[in-house]
Amino acid sequence: MNKAKYFFLILSLALIGLGLTRNEQLTVLRKAIRICLECIGIG
């Protein structure tokens, strides 16, 4: 059980790092802004 916890922790940190190197946080932010603007009726 303990090994699985650390495996998933390392895996999640690696995938977060991969996403940051590909600038995917900017894509997520743009999509979030677009969804929020559509919800309040501006976009």
Residue frames as qw, qx, qy, qz and C-alpha x, y, z in Angstrom:
[[0.000, 0.886, 0.464, 0.000, 0.00, 0.00, 0.00],
 [0.312, -0.801, 0.076, 0.505, 2.76, 2.41, 0.90],
 [0.418, -0.153, 0.577, 0.684, 4.63, 1.82, -2.38],
 [0.233, 0.606, 0.664, 0.371, 1.52, 2.53, -4.43],
 [0.128, -0.925, -0.271, 0.233, 1.01, 5.84, -2.66],
 [0.324, -0.658, 0.324, 0.597, 4.51, 7.01, -3.51],
 [0.410, 0.151, 0.707, 0.556, 4.26, 5.69, -7.07],
 [0.150, 0.778, 0.566, 0.227, 1.14, 7.75, -7.73],
 [0.238, -0.890, -0.049, 0.387, 2.67, 10.79, -6.05],
 [0.375, -0.410, 0.511, 0.656, 5.73, 10.64, -8.30],
 [0.321, 0.382, 0.737, 0.456, 3.59, 9.93, -11.35],
 [0.045, 0.895, 0.443, -0.017, 1.32, 12.90, -10.66],
 [0.271, -0.804, 0.157, 0.505, 4.29, 15.23, -10.13],
 [0.407, -0.131, 0.651, 0.628, 5.85, 14.03, -13.38],
 [0.236, 0.591, 0.687, 0.351, 2.64, 14.64, -15.32],
 [0.092, -0.938, -0.232, 0.240, 2.19, 18.09, -13.77],
 [0.359, -0.595, 0.382, 0.609, 5.77, 18.90, -14.76],
 [0.376, 0.184, 0.723, 0.549, 5.12, 17.68, -18.30],
 [0.121, 0.814, 0.555, 0.118, 2.04, 19.87, -18.56],
 [0.216, -0.888, -0.007, 0.405, 3.95, 22.90, -17.30],
 [0.397, -0.350, 0.537, 0.657, 6.73, 22.40, -19.84],
 [0.241, 0.369, 0.733, 0.518, 4.11, 22.31, -22.62],
 [0.104, 0.015, 0.078, -0.991, 2.40, 25.51, -21.31],
 [0.256, -0.408, -0.820, -0.309, -0.90, 23.69, -20.91],
 [0.165, -0.514, -0.571, 0.619, -1.81, 25.86, -17.93],
 [0.101, 0.282, -0.149, -0.942, -2.40, 28.71, -20.39],
 [0.309, -0.149, -0.757, -0.557, -4.80, 26.57, -22.40],
 [0.305, -0.472, -0.800, 0.210, -6.73, 25.64, -19.27],
 [0.092, -0.450, -0.295, 0.838, -6.89, 29.30, -18.20],
 [0.190, 0.112, -0.413, -0.884, -8.18, 30.42, -21.62],
 [0.358, -0.291, -0.823, -0.331, -10.87, 27.74, -21.61],
 [0.266, -0.485, -0.684, 0.475, -11.91, 28.63, -18.05],
 [0.024, 0.349, 0.058, -0.935, -12.22, 32.31, -18.94],
 [0.280, -0.028, -0.613, -0.738, -14.28, 31.47, -22.04],
 [0.349, -0.397, -0.848, -0.041, -16.63, 29.22, -20.06],
 [0.180, -0.481, -0.512, 0.688, -17.10, 31.88, -17.36],
 [0.121, 0.252, -0.169, -0.945, -17.86, 34.57, -19.92],
 [0.338, -0.165, -0.748, -0.548, -20.38, 32.31, -21.65],
 [0.291, -0.424, -0.818, 0.257, -22.09, 31.52, -18.34],
 [0.058, -0.562, -0.371, 0.737, -22.73, 35.17, -17.52],
 [0.466, 0.737, 0.490, -0.017, -23.74, 35.94, -21.09],
 [0.020, -0.838, 0.242, 0.489, -20.89, 38.21, -22.21],
 [0.160, -0.390, 0.781, 0.461, -19.04, 35.79, -24.51]]
